[in-house]
Amino acid sequence: MARRIGQRLASALRSDDARHAGLLIGATTLGQVVLLGTMPILARLFPPAEWGALVTLTALATVGASVSALCYDSAIVLPRSERAARALFALSARLIVVTSACGGLAAFAALLAMPAAFGGGHAAVFALGFFVYTLAGGAISALGHALGRGKRYRPIALSKITQTAGPSLAQVAAGVAGYLGSHGLVAGRGLGLIGAAGLMAAAAPPGYRLAGAIRARRVDVAAAARMYRDVILQVPRQLLVRGATALPALFMVASYGAAAGALFFFAQRLVERPGALLGDTLSRLPMRRFAQLRAERKPLLRAALAWTAMIAAPIIAGVALTAALADQIVALLFGPAWMEAGGYVVVMSLWAGARLSAMPLTTLIFVLRRHKAGLTLDGVFSLRALAIPTTAFVGGDALTALSIFTGLSVLYHALHVANGVRAARRHDRALHSKAEPHE
């Protein structure tokens, strides 16, 4: 078994998929270098108290963007028919516009009712920010799946650089120009996301552009919605998963104040942000490969284990190096005032390593369309973020609260890996018995 996995791993490393993964990981790394270069400047231009609003807005909009297409965008890579895939893209684009507009209006109403939560008197600014972040984030996801289906990885790579570097450079420009405060931070991130979405839209293949989405026939769009309606089951799962990722930042601000929220946010930018971008890469590439194997009625488990081995080895090495040098990295980037962030970086590195290493096997749940399998697990572990306010209530410090949350998160990802292995085994057994896998 180990020998066969080794052979598949060696074959995977020589494949086009491995080269594409290298391109996307390289782009992510370049964007992260730019981000690291701007972080010392941002840490000095914007004091910790100015980051609270951005942390809250980014967390909420990230959750909104993940379900803005009702998860139909994730299904673009699945159909054999190009016509069905284009109909899914058109459906996704229309849903993203509608849900983003509704979310922006809801945010505006909520902020009018609670102006103090966002600095008072800025409801329109933050509601607009929520709309832009959600719209651009949803567009980036849908276009990324479309470009991935067409194997156009260079535009995806360029977009990954823009997603990371663009907001940071725009925020630095706002600060240097004297446009300090939360508005400069919010506007900078919005400009970066719009730029990334625009680059991807310009490079989109025929049939996957905004004009095509508008002109798509209603009958095709409706047929795609019906055929893949089971992906809507991913919406509550995405809400649970993304919410569990976003809630720690919100709870840090609420439980320990703006300074703790700023420390958490900067640690996220060092660890979680590149992890999120890599996660997008490390899920899309194996997902496309697994979908192809499934369509060809070939076994999945060995391929999934090979992908996991190929991905986990460099990730674990990177996590170990980051944890060992956390204090030095923080001191170099942020200065003595931000030294407490070193502990946050160590803890969050463990979380990022577990999540990224699990990506290939967790994508099998989606490819095999066993959406209910992980929903109960997501529901139970979505409550793990409550460890932060609970720890604060009993008098524990912020780092202890984050450590408890991270331990629960590592267990969560391990259980999802077990679900992926189980699903692959069932698929392979069904093939062996010459029976159609259960949908």
C-alpha beads as a LAMMPS data file, in Angstrom:
LAMMPS data file: protein, C-alpha beads

439 atoms
438 bonds

1 atom types
1 bond types

-500.0 500.0 xlo xhi
-500.0 500.0 ylo yhi
-500.0 500.0 zlo zhi

Masses

1 110.0

Atoms # bond

1 1 1 0.000 0.000 0.000
2 1 1 2.774 2.436 1.010
3 1 1 4.725 1.613 -2.149
4 1 1 1.744 2.297 -4.374
5 1 1 1.064 5.578 -2.614
6 1 1 4.719 6.509 -3.115
7 1 1 4.464 5.744 -6.817
8 1 1 1.338 7.850 -7.132
9 1 1 3.019 10.659 -5.219
10 1 1 6.008 10.611 -7.564
11 1 1 3.679 10.613 -10.564
12 1 1 1.671 13.498 -9.107
13 1 1 4.812 15.575 -8.605
14 1 1 5.622 15.235 -12.318
15 1 1 2.104 16.026 -13.492
16 1 1 0.596 19.207 -14.904
17 1 1 -1.434 19.502 -11.714
18 1 1 1.776 19.724 -9.683
19 1 1 3.113 22.470 -11.968
20 1 1 -0.138 24.367 -11.686
21 1 1 -0.061 23.981 -7.914
22 1 1 3.503 25.322 -7.919
23 1 1 2.432 28.344 -9.960
24 1 1 -0.443 29.165 -7.609
25 1 1 1.599 28.579 -4.475
26 1 1 4.362 30.770 -5.909
27 1 1 1.865 33.551 -6.589
28 1 1 0.483 33.231 -3.074
29 1 1 4.017 33.457 -1.714
30 1 1 4.791 36.578 -3.746
31 1 1 1.614 38.256 -2.559
32 1 1 2.514 37.319 1.001
33 1 1 5.965 38.878 0.602
34 1 1 4.327 42.162 -0.393
35 1 1 1.944 41.841 2.541
36 1 1 4.814 41.269 4.953
37 1 1 6.576 44.292 3.502
38 1 1 3.594 46.558 4.182
39 1 1 2.669 45.244 7.623
40 1 1 5.406 47.158 9.528
41 1 1 4.215 50.368 7.888
42 1 1 0.549 49.661 8.606
43 1 1 1.335 48.796 12.232
44 1 1 2.789 52.276 12.670
45 1 1 0.292 54.209 10.554
46 1 1 -2.808 52.722 12.193
47 1 1 -2.934 52.190 15.986
48 1 1 -4.605 49.040 17.329
49 1 1 -7.870 50.823 18.134
50 1 1 -8.364 51.632 14.429
51 1 1 -8.403 47.969 13.411
52 1 1 -11.500 46.894 15.325
53 1 1 -14.001 48.010 12.698
54 1 1 -12.040 46.421 9.841
55 1 1 -11.715 43.146 11.754
56 1 1 -15.468 43.022 12.335
57 1 1 -16.414 44.032 8.804
58 1 1 -13.947 41.638 7.157
59 1 1 -15.125 38.725 9.278
60 1 1 -18.797 39.312 8.519
61 1 1 -18.234 39.910 4.793
62 1 1 -16.073 36.781 4.496
63 1 1 -18.981 34.718 5.762
64 1 1 -21.360 36.514 3.400
65 1 1 -19.122 36.002 0.356
66 1 1 -18.777 32.273 1.023
67 1 1 -22.530 31.733 0.508
68 1 1 -23.362 34.625 -1.825
69 1 1 -23.818 32.191 -4.758
70 1 1 -25.615 29.632 -2.543
71 1 1 -22.569 27.407 -3.253
72 1 1 -23.525 26.904 -6.920
73 1 1 -20.135 28.381 -7.865
74 1 1 -18.365 25.382 -6.320
75 1 1 -20.265 23.077 -8.690
76 1 1 -18.894 24.743 -11.856
77 1 1 -16.066 22.177 -12.053
78 1 1 -18.400 19.165 -11.816
79 1 1 -20.517 18.935 -15.036
80 1 1 -19.227 17.066 -18.055
81 1 1 -21.255 19.420 -20.240
82 1 1 -19.763 22.857 -20.880
83 1 1 -23.268 24.202 -21.379
84 1 1 -24.273 23.119 -17.877
85 1 1 -21.096 24.610 -16.391
86 1 1 -21.767 27.965 -18.074
87 1 1 -25.348 27.916 -16.821
88 1 1 -24.032 27.331 -13.293
89 1 1 -21.711 30.316 -13.691
90 1 1 -24.581 32.514 -14.878
91 1 1 -26.715 31.376 -11.957
92 1 1 -23.862 32.071 -9.535
93 1 1 -23.251 35.562 -10.922
94 1 1 -26.906 36.533 -10.608
95 1 1 -27.183 35.180 -7.079
96 1 1 -24.013 37.009 -5.982
97 1 1 -25.395 40.373 -7.072
98 1 1 -28.760 39.821 -5.388
99 1 1 -27.453 38.431 -2.102
100 1 1 -24.715 41.085 -1.827
101 1 1 -27.263 43.875 -2.302
102 1 1 -29.592 42.344 0.284
103 1 1 -26.696 41.901 2.699
104 1 1 -25.630 45.507 2.260
105 1 1 -29.145 46.749 3.017
106 1 1 -29.360 44.496 6.078
107 1 1 -25.981 45.780 7.296
108 1 1 -27.130 49.363 6.836
109 1 1 -30.270 48.740 8.906
110 1 1 -28.314 46.938 11.631
111 1 1 -25.693 49.673 11.859
112 1 1 -28.328 52.381 12.103
113 1 1 -29.699 50.517 15.104
114 1 1 -26.209 50.060 16.652
115 1 1 -24.055 52.997 15.492
116 1 1 -21.724 52.839 18.485
117 1 1 -20.515 49.397 17.436
118 1 1 -18.883 50.937 14.348
119 1 1 -17.754 54.300 15.605
120 1 1 -21.064 56.114 15.279
121 1 1 -22.451 57.878 12.230
122 1 1 -20.753 55.624 9.663
123 1 1 -23.516 53.167 8.844
124 1 1 -23.498 53.976 5.121
125 1 1 -19.712 53.541 4.840
126 1 1 -19.662 50.138 6.501
127 1 1 -22.799 48.920 4.733
128 1 1 -21.182 49.867 1.415
129 1 1 -18.022 48.095 2.505
130 1 1 -19.998 44.950 3.304
131 1 1 -21.649 45.069 -0.121
132 1 1 -18.330 45.553 -1.966
133 1 1 -16.482 42.904 0.032
134 1 1 -19.261 40.349 -0.452
135 1 1 -19.749 41.093 -4.152
136 1 1 -16.023 41.025 -4.953
137 1 1 -15.393 37.951 -2.804
138 1 1 -18.225 36.022 -4.432
139 1 1 -17.067 37.072 -7.914
140 1 1 -13.507 35.950 -7.178
141 1 1 -14.765 32.534 -6.084
142 1 1 -17.021 32.018 -9.120
143 1 1 -14.400 33.260 -11.581
144 1 1 -11.744 31.142 -9.893
145 1 1 -13.782 27.978 -10.428
146 1 1 -14.473 28.971 -14.039
147 1 1 -10.807 29.656 -14.735
148 1 1 -9.837 26.439 -12.993
149 1 1 -12.232 24.469 -15.187
150 1 1 -10.602 26.035 -18.233
151 1 1 -7.098 25.388 -16.804
152 1 1 -6.265 29.110 -16.943
153 1 1 -4.032 29.211 -13.915
154 1 1 -1.972 32.294 -14.720
155 1 1 -4.904 34.707 -14.226
156 1 1 -5.744 32.904 -10.987
157 1 1 -2.145 33.322 -9.872
158 1 1 -2.144 37.021 -10.732
159 1 1 -5.400 37.454 -8.851
160 1 1 -3.921 35.826 -5.759
161 1 1 -1.134 38.390 -5.768
162 1 1 -3.659 41.201 -6.154
163 1 1 -5.931 39.871 -3.403
164 1 1 -3.089 40.024 -0.913
165 1 1 -0.899 42.871 -2.096
166 1 1 -3.596 45.194 -3.464
167 1 1 -5.457 45.914 -0.208
168 1 1 -2.236 46.385 1.750
169 1 1 -0.731 48.822 -0.748
170 1 1 -3.986 50.782 -0.932
171 1 1 -4.147 50.968 2.869
172 1 1 -0.569 52.212 3.052
173 1 1 -1.365 54.871 0.454
174 1 1 -4.369 55.999 2.500
175 1 1 -2.274 56.252 5.637
176 1 1 0.624 58.093 3.988
177 1 1 -1.838 60.542 2.424
178 1 1 -3.123 61.342 5.883
179 1 1 -6.426 59.536 5.428
180 1 1 -6.089 57.738 8.730
181 1 1 -8.678 55.832 10.652
182 1 1 -10.930 52.907 9.906
183 1 1 -12.193 54.434 6.645
184 1 1 -8.739 54.230 5.087
185 1 1 -8.403 50.599 6.086
186 1 1 -11.883 49.703 4.831
187 1 1 -11.460 51.516 1.502
188 1 1 -8.029 49.998 0.873
189 1 1 -9.254 46.447 1.264
190 1 1 -12.237 47.122 -0.982
191 1 1 -10.043 48.490 -3.781
192 1 1 -7.772 45.457 -3.619
193 1 1 -10.655 42.988 -3.878
194 1 1 -12.200 44.891 -6.794
195 1 1 -8.861 44.828 -8.602
196 1 1 -8.477 41.078 -8.109
197 1 1 -11.994 40.391 -9.385
198 1 1 -11.439 42.686 -12.381
199 1 1 -8.252 40.878 -13.409
200 1 1 -9.992 37.527 -13.274
201 1 1 -13.028 38.810 -15.192
202 1 1 -10.796 40.152 -17.971
203 1 1 -9.136 36.738 -18.383
204 1 1 -12.293 34.636 -18.082
205 1 1 -12.904 32.109 -20.881
206 1 1 -15.761 32.666 -23.355
207 1 1 -19.058 31.864 -21.714
208 1 1 -17.792 32.780 -18.275
209 1 1 -18.038 36.545 -18.471
210 1 1 -20.536 38.992 -17.046
211 1 1 -22.158 39.661 -20.426
212 1 1 -22.628 35.936 -20.954
213 1 1 -24.128 35.549 -17.491
214 1 1 -26.677 38.250 -18.267
215 1 1 -27.585 36.767 -21.669
216 1 1 -27.803 33.154 -20.460
217 1 1 -31.156 31.553 -21.187
218 1 1 -33.460 31.216 -18.224
219 1 1 -34.299 27.648 -19.138
220 1 1 -30.614 26.642 -18.977
221 1 1 -30.074 28.457 -15.691
222 1 1 -33.198 26.883 -14.174
223 1 1 -32.147 23.427 -15.363
224 1 1 -28.704 23.845 -13.771
225 1 1 -30.291 25.041 -10.530
226 1 1 -32.487 21.946 -10.394
227 1 1 -29.780 19.493 -11.407
228 1 1 -27.329 20.678 -8.748
229 1 1 -29.796 21.797 -6.115
230 1 1 -28.165 19.461 -3.603
231 1 1 -25.198 21.856 -3.367
232 1 1 -27.461 24.229 -1.456
233 1 1 -26.940 21.834 1.444
234 1 1 -23.422 23.258 1.526
235 1 1 -24.807 26.686 2.498
236 1 1 -25.437 25.868 6.167
237 1 1 -22.115 24.037 6.250
238 1 1 -20.305 27.065 4.813
239 1 1 -22.047 29.317 7.297
240 1 1 -20.930 27.062 10.114
241 1 1 -17.357 26.659 8.841
242 1 1 -16.798 30.290 7.858
243 1 1 -18.628 31.490 10.928
244 1 1 -16.368 29.404 13.123
245 1 1 -13.397 31.044 11.387
246 1 1 -14.787 34.565 11.653
247 1 1 -16.257 34.414 15.157
248 1 1 -12.885 34.186 16.964
249 1 1 -11.931 37.638 15.664
250 1 1 -15.289 39.067 16.693
251 1 1 -15.136 37.416 20.114
252 1 1 -11.570 38.630 20.643
253 1 1 -12.678 42.216 20.104
254 1 1 -15.799 41.776 22.225
255 1 1 -14.138 39.837 25.070
256 1 1 -10.660 41.349 25.307
257 1 1 -10.918 44.722 23.573
258 1 1 -9.534 46.388 20.450
259 1 1 -5.871 45.707 21.283
260 1 1 -6.436 41.938 21.540
261 1 1 -8.471 42.079 18.339
262 1 1 -5.615 43.875 16.583
263 1 1 -3.060 41.309 17.812
264 1 1 -5.278 38.497 16.597
265 1 1 -5.818 40.190 13.245
266 1 1 -2.107 40.728 12.622
267 1 1 -1.372 37.126 13.555
268 1 1 -4.081 36.124 11.090
269 1 1 -2.397 38.125 8.364
270 1 1 0.861 36.319 9.032
271 1 1 -0.631 32.825 9.201
272 1 1 -4.317 32.500 8.399
273 1 1 -4.495 34.789 5.367
274 1 1 -1.841 32.925 3.329
275 1 1 -3.409 29.747 4.637
276 1 1 -6.792 30.806 3.254
277 1 1 -5.304 31.553 -0.163
278 1 1 -3.398 28.273 -0.196
279 1 1 -6.535 26.492 0.950
280 1 1 -8.343 27.751 -2.140
281 1 1 -5.547 26.330 -4.291
282 1 1 -5.203 23.106 -2.348
283 1 1 -8.920 22.376 -2.628
284 1 1 -9.563 23.400 -6.257
285 1 1 -6.765 21.371 -7.870
286 1 1 -7.460 18.028 -6.168
287 1 1 -11.198 18.628 -6.487
288 1 1 -10.876 18.857 -10.265
289 1 1 -8.699 15.736 -10.317
290 1 1 -11.048 13.774 -8.062
291 1 1 -14.060 14.847 -10.137
292 1 1 -12.277 13.559 -13.239
293 1 1 -11.457 10.224 -11.591
294 1 1 -15.031 9.849 -10.423
295 1 1 -16.372 10.580 -13.910
296 1 1 -14.007 7.920 -15.278
297 1 1 -15.172 5.450 -12.598
298 1 1 -11.717 5.083 -11.090
299 1 1 -10.729 4.589 -7.426
300 1 1 -10.223 7.700 -5.300
301 1 1 -8.663 6.733 -1.980
302 1 1 -5.068 6.214 -3.134
303 1 1 -5.122 9.408 -5.202
304 1 1 -6.459 11.327 -2.202
305 1 1 -3.773 9.928 0.093
306 1 1 -1.078 10.798 -2.451
307 1 1 -2.352 14.380 -2.700
308 1 1 -2.454 14.621 1.082
309 1 1 1.125 13.400 1.424
310 1 1 2.347 15.793 -1.268
311 1 1 0.642 18.771 0.379
312 1 1 1.143 17.989 4.062
313 1 1 4.931 17.607 4.016
314 1 1 5.858 21.210 3.025
315 1 1 2.989 22.619 5.113
316 1 1 4.139 20.888 8.293
317 1 1 7.709 22.065 7.676
318 1 1 6.496 25.630 7.150
319 1 1 4.347 25.535 10.278
320 1 1 7.261 24.301 12.379
321 1 1 9.567 27.029 11.046
322 1 1 6.958 29.744 11.604
323 1 1 6.307 28.605 15.180
324 1 1 10.035 28.452 15.980
325 1 1 10.681 31.978 14.693
326 1 1 7.397 33.587 15.773
327 1 1 8.864 36.053 18.279
328 1 1 11.650 37.107 15.911
329 1 1 9.184 37.564 13.050
330 1 1 6.859 39.717 15.149
331 1 1 9.711 41.812 16.563
332 1 1 11.094 42.428 13.085
333 1 1 7.783 43.281 11.472
334 1 1 5.833 45.135 14.135
335 1 1 8.277 46.279 16.800
336 1 1 8.257 45.820 20.602
337 1 1 4.717 47.179 21.019
338 1 1 3.301 44.151 19.209
339 1 1 5.408 41.400 20.833
340 1 1 2.361 39.687 22.349
341 1 1 1.368 38.669 18.839
342 1 1 4.176 36.073 18.832
343 1 1 2.167 33.686 20.971
344 1 1 -0.848 34.170 18.723
345 1 1 1.273 33.259 15.676
346 1 1 2.488 30.003 17.278
347 1 1 -1.029 28.869 18.184
348 1 1 -2.576 29.850 14.853
349 1 1 0.201 28.117 12.907
350 1 1 -0.925 24.805 14.386
351 1 1 -4.489 25.518 13.328
352 1 1 -3.475 26.502 9.785
353 1 1 -1.266 23.427 9.411
354 1 1 -4.051 21.038 10.394
355 1 1 -6.613 22.725 8.162
356 1 1 -4.430 22.860 5.046
357 1 1 -3.120 19.312 5.401
358 1 1 -6.704 18.048 5.552
359 1 1 -7.848 19.854 2.388
360 1 1 -7.504 17.057 -0.224
361 1 1 -9.469 14.510 1.798
362 1 1 -12.166 16.954 2.861
363 1 1 -12.853 17.874 -0.785
364 1 1 -13.946 14.281 -1.397
365 1 1 -17.123 14.937 0.584
366 1 1 -18.113 17.544 -2.011
367 1 1 -16.959 15.586 -5.077
368 1 1 -18.852 12.486 -3.960
369 1 1 -21.832 14.722 -3.146
370 1 1 -22.173 13.413 0.403
371 1 1 -23.038 16.852 1.740
372 1 1 -24.919 15.633 4.783
373 1 1 -21.888 13.703 6.033
374 1 1 -20.090 16.703 7.467
375 1 1 -23.044 18.879 8.403
376 1 1 -23.550 17.442 11.893
377 1 1 -19.828 17.675 12.576
378 1 1 -19.774 21.293 11.401
379 1 1 -22.786 22.096 13.545
380 1 1 -21.243 20.707 16.704
381 1 1 -17.817 22.261 16.201
382 1 1 -19.191 25.636 15.124
383 1 1 -19.661 26.219 18.844
384 1 1 -15.927 25.948 19.474
385 1 1 -15.543 29.720 19.095
386 1 1 -17.530 30.066 22.325
387 1 1 -14.348 28.934 24.072
388 1 1 -13.089 32.514 23.751
389 1 1 -15.864 34.393 25.610
390 1 1 -16.190 31.472 28.050
391 1 1 -12.499 31.682 28.917
392 1 1 -12.805 35.442 29.317
393 1 1 -15.799 34.956 31.627
394 1 1 -13.823 32.701 33.981
395 1 1 -10.856 35.071 34.001
396 1 1 -8.529 33.394 31.477
397 1 1 -6.301 35.503 29.243
398 1 1 -6.636 35.919 25.480
399 1 1 -3.837 33.493 24.551
400 1 1 -5.317 30.738 26.700
401 1 1 -8.696 31.280 25.063
402 1 1 -7.143 31.085 21.589
403 1 1 -5.223 27.900 22.516
404 1 1 -8.400 26.129 23.633
405 1 1 -10.169 27.174 20.442
406 1 1 -7.243 25.933 18.330
407 1 1 -7.155 22.540 20.032
408 1 1 -10.830 22.034 19.259
409 1 1 -10.198 23.132 15.652
410 1 1 -7.421 20.566 15.152
411 1 1 -9.762 17.826 16.407
412 1 1 -12.443 19.089 14.011
413 1 1 -10.158 18.819 10.969
414 1 1 -8.982 15.337 12.026
415 1 1 -12.588 14.127 12.118
416 1 1 -13.229 15.598 8.660
417 1 1 -10.221 13.687 7.338
418 1 1 -11.755 10.513 8.737
419 1 1 -15.027 11.341 6.932
420 1 1 -13.150 11.844 3.653
421 1 1 -11.362 8.495 3.973
422 1 1 -14.653 6.779 4.762
423 1 1 -16.375 8.320 1.732
424 1 1 -13.515 7.317 -0.587
425 1 1 -13.555 3.739 0.694
426 1 1 -17.270 3.446 0.049
427 1 1 -16.803 4.790 -3.472
428 1 1 -13.969 2.378 -4.199
429 1 1 -15.899 -0.608 -2.813
430 1 1 -18.858 0.302 -5.007
431 1 1 -16.578 0.353 -8.056
432 1 1 -15.094 -2.982 -7.078
433 1 1 -18.553 -4.548 -6.923
434 1 1 -19.458 -2.901 -10.261
435 1 1 -22.245 -0.948 -8.610
436 1 1 -23.002 2.751 -9.065
437 1 1 -21.802 4.747 -6.012
438 1 1 -24.632 5.985 -3.854
439 1 1 -25.370 9.636 -4.642

Bonds

1 1 1 2
2 1 2 3
3 1 3 4
4 1 4 5
5 1 5 6
6 1 6 7
7 1 7 8
8 1 8 9
9 1 9 10
10 1 10 11
11 1 11 12
12 1 12 13
13 1 13 14
14 1 14 15
15 1 15 16
16 1 16 17
17 1 17 18
18 1 18 19
19 1 19 20
20 1 20 21
21 1 21 22
22 1 22 23
23 1 23 24
24 1 24 25
25 1 25 26
26 1 26 27
27 1 27 28
28 1 28 29
29 1 29 30
30 1 30 31
31 1 31 32
32 1 32 33
33 1 33 34
34 1 34 35
35 1 35 36
36 1 36 37
37 1 37 38
38 1 38 39
39 1 39 40
40 1 40 41
41 1 41 42
42 1 42 43
43 1 43 44
44 1 44 45
45 1 45 46
46 1 46 47
47 1 47 48
48 1 48 49
49 1 49 50
50 1 50 51
51 1 51 52
52 1 52 53
53 1 53 54
54 1 54 55
55 1 55 56
56 1 56 57
57 1 57 58
58 1 58 59
59 1 59 60
60 1 60 61
61 1 61 62
62 1 62 63
63 1 63 64
64 1 64 65
65 1 65 66
66 1 66 67
67 1 67 68
68 1 68 69
69 1 69 70
70 1 70 71
71 1 71 72
72 1 72 73
73 1 73 74
74 1 74 75
75 1 75 76
76 1 76 77
77 1 77 78
78 1 78 79
79 1 79 80
80 1 80 81
81 1 81 82
82 1 82 83
83 1 83 84
84 1 84 85
85 1 85 86
86 1 86 87
87 1 87 88
88 1 88 89
89 1 89 90
90 1 90 91
91 1 91 92
92 1 92 93
93 1 93 94
94 1 94 95
95 1 95 96
96 1 96 97
97 1 97 98
98 1 98 99
99 1 99 100
100 1 100 101
101 1 101 102
102 1 102 103
103 1 103 104
104 1 104 105
105 1 105 106
106 1 106 107
107 1 107 108
108 1 108 109
109 1 109 110
110 1 110 111
111 1 111 112
112 1 112 113
113 1 113 114
114 1 114 115
115 1 115 116
116 1 116 117
117 1 117 118
118 1 118 119
119 1 119 120
120 1 120 121
121 1 121 122
122 1 122 123
123 1 123 124
124 1 124 125
125 1 125 126
126 1 126 127
127 1 127 128
128 1 128 129
129 1 129 130
130 1 130 131
131 1 131 132
132 1 132 133
133 1 133 134
134 1 134 135
135 1 135 136
136 1 136 137
137 1 137 138
138 1 138 139
139 1 139 140
140 1 140 141
141 1 141 142
142 1 142 143
143 1 143 144
144 1 144 145
145 1 145 146
146 1 146 147
147 1 147 148
148 1 148 149
149 1 149 150
150 1 150 151
151 1 151 152
152 1 152 153
153 1 153 154
154 1 154 155
155 1 155 156
156 1 156 157
157 1 157 158
158 1 158 159
159 1 159 160
160 1 160 161
161 1 161 162
162 1 162 163
163 1 163 164
164 1 164 165
165 1 165 166
166 1 166 167
167 1 167 168
168 1 168 169
169 1 169 170
170 1 170 171
171 1 171 172
172 1 172 173
173 1 173 174
174 1 174 175
175 1 175 176
176 1 176 177
177 1 177 178
178 1 178 179
179 1 179 180
180 1 180 181
181 1 181 182
182 1 182 183
183 1 183 184
184 1 184 185
185 1 185 186
186 1 186 187
187 1 187 188
188 1 188 189
189 1 189 190
190 1 190 191
191 1 191 192
192 1 192 193
193 1 193 194
194 1 194 195
195 1 195 196
196 1 196 197
197 1 197 198
198 1 198 199
199 1 199 200
200 1 200 201
201 1 201 202
202 1 202 203
203 1 203 204
204 1 204 205
205 1 205 206
206 1 206 207
207 1 207 208
208 1 208 209
209 1 209 210
210 1 210 211
211 1 211 212
212 1 212 213
213 1 213 214
214 1 214 215
215 1 215 216
216 1 216 217
217 1 217 218
218 1 218 219
219 1 219 220
220 1 220 221
221 1 221 222
222 1 222 223
223 1 223 224
224 1 224 225
225 1 225 226
226 1 226 227
227 1 227 228
228 1 228 229
229 1 229 230
230 1 230 231
231 1 231 232
232 1 232 233
233 1 233 234
234 1 234 235
235 1 235 236
236 1 236 237
237 1 237 238
238 1 238 239
239 1 239 240
240 1 240 241
241 1 241 242
242 1 242 243
243 1 243 244
244 1 244 245
245 1 245 246
246 1 246 247
247 1 247 248
248 1 248 249
249 1 249 250
250 1 250 251
251 1 251 252
252 1 252 253
253 1 253 254
254 1 254 255
255 1 255 256
256 1 256 257
257 1 257 258
258 1 258 259
259 1 259 260
260 1 260 261
261 1 261 262
262 1 262 263
263 1 263 264
264 1 264 265
265 1 265 266
266 1 266 267
267 1 267 268
268 1 268 269
269 1 269 270
270 1 270 271
271 1 271 272
272 1 272 273
273 1 273 274
274 1 274 275
275 1 275 276
276 1 276 277
277 1 277 278
278 1 278 279
279 1 279 280
280 1 280 281
281 1 281 282
282 1 282 283
283 1 283 284
284 1 284 285
285 1 285 286
286 1 286 287
287 1 287 288
288 1 288 289
289 1 289 290
290 1 290 291
291 1 291 292
292 1 292 293
293 1 293 294
294 1 294 295
295 1 295 296
296 1 296 297
297 1 297 298
298 1 298 299
299 1 299 300
300 1 300 301
301 1 301 302
302 1 302 303
303 1 303 304
304 1 304 305
305 1 305 306
306 1 306 307
307 1 307 308
308 1 308 309
309 1 309 310
310 1 310 311
311 1 311 312
312 1 312 313
313 1 313 314
314 1 314 315
315 1 315 316
316 1 316 317
317 1 317 318
318 1 318 319
319 1 319 320
320 1 320 321
321 1 321 322
322 1 322 323
323 1 323 324
324 1 324 325
325 1 325 326
326 1 326 327
327 1 327 328
328 1 328 329
329 1 329 330
330 1 330 331
331 1 331 332
332 1 332 333
333 1 333 334
334 1 334 335
335 1 335 336
336 1 336 337
337 1 337 338
338 1 338 339
339 1 339 340
340 1 340 341
341 1 341 342
342 1 342 343
343 1 343 344
344 1 344 345
345 1 345 346
346 1 346 347
347 1 347 348
348 1 348 349
349 1 349 350
350 1 350 351
351 1 351 352
352 1 352 353
353 1 353 354
354 1 354 355
355 1 355 356
356 1 356 357
357 1 357 358
358 1 358 359
359 1 359 360
360 1 360 361
361 1 361 362
362 1 362 363
363 1 363 364
364 1 364 365
365 1 365 366
366 1 366 367
367 1 367 368
368 1 368 369
369 1 369 370
370 1 370 371
371 1 371 372
372 1 372 373
373 1 373 374
374 1 374 375
375 1 375 376
376 1 376 377
377 1 377 378
378 1 378 379
379 1 379 380
380 1 380 381
381 1 381 382
382 1 382 383
383 1 383 384
384 1 384 385
385 1 385 386
386 1 386 387
387 1 387 388
388 1 388 389
389 1 389 390
390 1 390 391
391 1 391 392
392 1 392 393
393 1 393 394
394 1 394 395
395 1 395 396
396 1 396 397
397 1 397 398
398 1 398 399
399 1 399 400
400 1 400 401
401 1 401 402
402 1 402 403
403 1 403 404
404 1 404 405
405 1 405 406
406 1 406 407
407 1 407 408
408 1 408 409
409 1 409 410
410 1 410 411
411 1 411 412
412 1 412 413
413 1 413 414
414 1 414 415
415 1 415 416
416 1 416 417
417 1 417 418
418 1 418 419
419 1 419 420
420 1 420 421
421 1 421 422
422 1 422 423
423 1 423 424
424 1 424 425
425 1 425 426
426 1 426 427
427 1 427 428
428 1 428 429
429 1 429 430
430 1 430 431
431 1 431 432
432 1 432 433
433 1 433 434
434 1 434 435
435 1 435 436
436 1 436 437
437 1 437 438
438 1 438 439
